Amino acid sequence: MHTYRSHTCGELRDTHIGQQVRLSGWIQRKRDLGGMLFADLRDNYGLTQIVAQPGTPVHAELDAARVESVITVDGTVRTRGEGNINTRMPTGAIEVEIAKITMQGSAEVLPFPIVDDTTAPETTRLSYRFLDLRRNKLHQNILLRSKVISSIRRRMTDLGFNEFQTPILTSSSPEGARDYLVPSRLYPGKFYALPQAPQQFKQLLMVSGFDRYFQIAPCFRDEDARADRSPGEFYQLDVEMSFVTQDDVFDAVGQVIHGVFTEFSDWKSTPLPFPRIPFAEAMKTYGSDKPDLRFDLKIQDVSDIFATSGFKAFESVVAGNGAVRAICVPGVADKSRKFFDDLETLAKEAGAKGLATLHYTAGGEIKGTLSKPLADGVKQALRERMAVEAGSSLLFVADQPTAASVVLGKIRVKLADLLDLRRKNCYEFCWITDFPMFERDPETNEIIFSHNPFSMPQGGLEALMTKDPLTINAYQYDIVCNGVELSSGAIRNHRPDIMYKAFEIAGYTKEQVDAKFGGMIRAFTYGAPPHGGIAPGIDRIVMLLANEPNIREVISFPMNQNALDLLMGAPCEATEKQLRELHLTINYPEKSDKA
């Protein structure tokens, strides 16, 4: 018999009754029932109930062992009996009567119980992540992650993609976030950068003649944490293809994404091909470039009605090239004043001056902040335009067009939370297309790239030469699921003349472009194919499949919100010897007087 086990803790069934077996695992819990001592033994594969008879040496040994100690047991498989079968466990028809116990690893008193509904603070859980990962739910999340990655690899290979690895130590690149820098020992004063994404390398692979590339790529960005983004590092399915249009990218990646979500979930998923929503339409209709399509509240433009409404406050906004946007919310007309006051507070926090209302009550009355200022004809026109049913309310924001929609987009999501509007057990996908190539920096008022600087502008060089940059769209796209952006991608700019001009508009000189992207620019002068790609986030995919609200629940060893590794103690100070070798000195910030 094997030193540690003849079977796993999830393997034994009633067909094994009477057999001598050996199991190894962790003691999950113990129960003393009339002198009989029961315990659940757990390993990666499941649970088996073990039992020690009273008065036996193994009874005393099991009784003395703390939960989460690792033991090996020898014993006999026996039936639990008709009335004691646990149908919720695959091994619930049997138990193992212990003849021998070997302690493999004793456990100290636990800092928190190893249960799925633990109330332990996240700081404690991350400090003892090796214990946290023993919780069944989190354990299954990490196993799901492994299976998802294996499935992705298989699906990509079946579609003719080749897996390559790109460098981890590379040069700094202005790709939208702060780099992590690595000092060079051999070249004092110079630094490597950890890649924010393998962007340039995967494009260079296309220039090198490889047709279809993918990689489960680690990416590093020095940015703040949020629920759907892990600080420090994350993983993405990095994809690049030659001689393709965005339709080709959508087809290949859509197959992979749809296949993975239908393989690992029984939830309903949007059928292929996923719908496409232009960026401008998404912003106007949903107030977001990652709209949650699981509920139907849509934002509408009612500027034309208010332009001649006689309501001066809104008329002036429209006259100043602003807009009045509205959303119709069924069944809330009789909600309390506090309900709408809270929505107005949210609107103001989002930048609006206020939130105007009209309530078309079930009794036929029209109430709300605009009920008196507006003529009956205006209220009727709004009712017809917005298809208002009795009991519904209209919510209005007057502002610059995008700002008004963004505010109502936040209101829309809040209403979905308050009213439980989202369709259950479904994944609703869409492509967001036609992103603006450029945008204006709100702080400096300068024109900057709005998305990926390596994207091909729609209209090519002619558009860059002749059009207002803020009106130029790019072949850029995102894939969105349930209000979460899974990935960004683009058809790339593979022509040096177009690239130089695009960067010029964004404020870069030719010399700066050559200094930052010299390798790629040089490559493009030796025959570069048209190419494009995308990079869905692995962590976010698994987060959605596991139905977890926080991305850290699907990562084995995540940092906390402050980008600290509480388990390993990173970041940590370097020794004086290490600093000398790297030719570095530390200029610590001055301590505040308040510290």
Secondary structure, DSSP 8 states (H G I E B T S, - for coil): --SS-SS-TTT--GGGTT-EEEEEEEEEEEEEETTEEEEEEEETTEEEEEEE-TTSHHHHHHHHS-TT-EEEEEEEEEE--GGG--TTSTTTTEEEEEEEEEEEE-----SS---TT----HHHHHHTHHHHTTSHHHHHHHHHHHHHHHHHHHHHHHTT-EE----SSB----SSSB--EEE-SSSTT-EEE--S-SHHHHHHHHHTT--EEEEEEEEEEB---BTTB-SEEEEEEEEEEES--HHHHHHHHHHHHHHHHHHH--SEE--SS--EEEHHHHHHHHSSSS--TTS---EEE-HHHHHTSS-HHHHHHHHTT-EEEEEEETT-TTS-HHHHHHHHHHHHHTT-S--EEEEE-TTS-EESTTTTTS-HHHHHHHHHHTT--TTEEEEEEEESHHHHHHHHHHHHHHHHHHHT-S-SSEE-EEEEE--BSEEE-TTT--EEESS-TTB-BTTHHHHHHHS-GGG-BBSEEEEEETTEEEEEEEEB---HHHHHHHHHHTT--HHHHHHHHHHHHHHHTTT---EEEE--BHHHHHHHHTT-SSGGGGSSS---TTS-BTTTTBS----HHHHHHTT---------TT-
